[in-house]
Amino acid sequence: MTHISYKEEQAPLFKSMKTPWDDLFITRMPSSNDPNLQGWDGADLYLLDAVAERGYAPAETVRVLIVNDTYGAISTALRHCQVDVVTDSFRGREGLKTNFEKNLADHQPHFYDLGKVHPDKGWDLILIKIPKSHDLLDWQLSRLQSIAGSAVVIGSGLTKHVHKKTIKIFERYLGKTPTSLAKYRSRLLLPGSDKIPSELQSNVWPKFWEYHGLAVGNYPGVFSGEKLDQGTRFLMEQWQQGKAKYTHSSGGTVIDLGCGNAVLSAYYMKNQYVPIPMADKGTDNKHVDGAKENLIAIDDSWQAICSAKKTYSSNGVDAHLIHGDGLKSLPADLAAVILCNPPFHEGHGVSYELAAEMFSHALRVLEPGGKLWVVGNRHLRYHIVLKRLFSRVQQIGNHPKFVIFQCWKR
Ligand SMILES: C[S@@+](CC[C@H](N)C(=O)[O-])C[C@H]1O[C@@H](n2cnc3c(N)ncnc32)[C@H](O)[C@@H]1O
């Protein structure tokens, strides 16, 4: 990868998708001109074919739960049913809402939180797109097992994402699970041909690991949920060597952008941040929506937000948490410091644009003189886009795999 670039936000681009019932216009988030990037895949098409083959038509009487619908293509195809949707990603939700509107649905689906206790809602169908994380699939199926009732459950994934372990997880919760022949480079998982095992629950979540006296909470699917990421560790090691002590006369709002389990900001607030005494703060602190905290943590993933909440509460750190897309919901000139270990995966794929977009957001949201900390893999060459955006960019530390940048806004 030699170039990463960020295009200012544009109107969504829709591509035509054929379903067994009608043709749809579907966008992804963000939308793209790239002919290889679209808002659905073969596993979505296969699922919809399977629904039609079982004689279901999209009608108001059909109740369906759709789990991990990337940009809402499956839900949109079934928009005339009573649709409940489970999706971890904030961007995924926004994509779904846009696709519903574009295809003239007269209502929006109900977003469903599997982390809460729910009774069996009497679904006819439960459709599950295989997520990247086995832990997340395990947790989702453990939650679904007790609320699936007599629903027909169908799983679907691109063949390369359906592993022996995937089938094992299905069988643990839903009984014997044959797989279909491959079609559209995808496979279906078809549980229910056997007795359902007695109820199991994954009660092991959140899992905690420790770093420098911090208890870090993790729900399934969160980044570095098993152990600390090497890049994140490298950044905190720089701080330990005295490279970040920070005081700020305005009270200093810190933002953890793409917070994951929030280890970075919990560590920063405990060890690096020097709070300004209340008496010196004045009354015009720049905060968001009445939030009193000096720290704002944002992530696209709901599992990350839940994990961050655990980390902060376990370590006595106050934070304002936002399930959102980058810094879109925040005003300009707000933050003194932004911490960012950018994502370079989007679902099962790789995305460089996300990082470039985050840097551009950071430039807008930093106050003059404010600083962005970035850690990333050396081969991603973030310095190209950072130097284009920021007036001063300094690389620190020496690591064969990772680089760290401090970037100042003029
Ligand atoms: C490489 S991880 C870093 C997590 C954590 N800061 C750490 O260092 O362990 C990147 C994080 O960015 C989040 N993310 C991805 N896209 C995002 C977006 N558009 N807005 C906010 N967060 C996003 C991911 O869910 C993930 O938690």
The ligand as an ORCA input file, in Angstrom:
! r2SCAN-3c Opt
* xyz 0 1
  C      -7.083     -1.123     15.878
  S      -8.508     -1.026     16.909
  C      -7.863     -0.080     18.269
  C      -8.615     -0.296     19.552
  C      -7.978      0.327     20.791
  N      -7.852      1.772     20.645
  C      -6.640     -0.292     21.053
  O      -5.605      0.363     20.796
  O      -6.600     -1.440     21.514
  C      -9.525      0.116     16.002
  C     -10.900      0.383     16.613
  O     -11.589      1.320     15.758
  C     -12.960      0.965     15.718
  N     -13.586      1.564     14.523
  C     -13.640      1.076     13.257
  N     -14.297      1.909     12.452
  C     -14.665      2.973     13.203
  C     -15.383      4.188     12.949
  N     -15.829      4.477     11.725
  N     -15.596      5.024     13.983
  C     -15.158      4.743     15.225
  N     -14.472      3.607     15.527
  C     -14.230      2.750     14.536
  C     -12.949     -0.545     15.730
  O     -14.213     -1.066     16.139
  C     -11.806     -0.840     16.715
  O     -12.292     -0.947     18.033
*
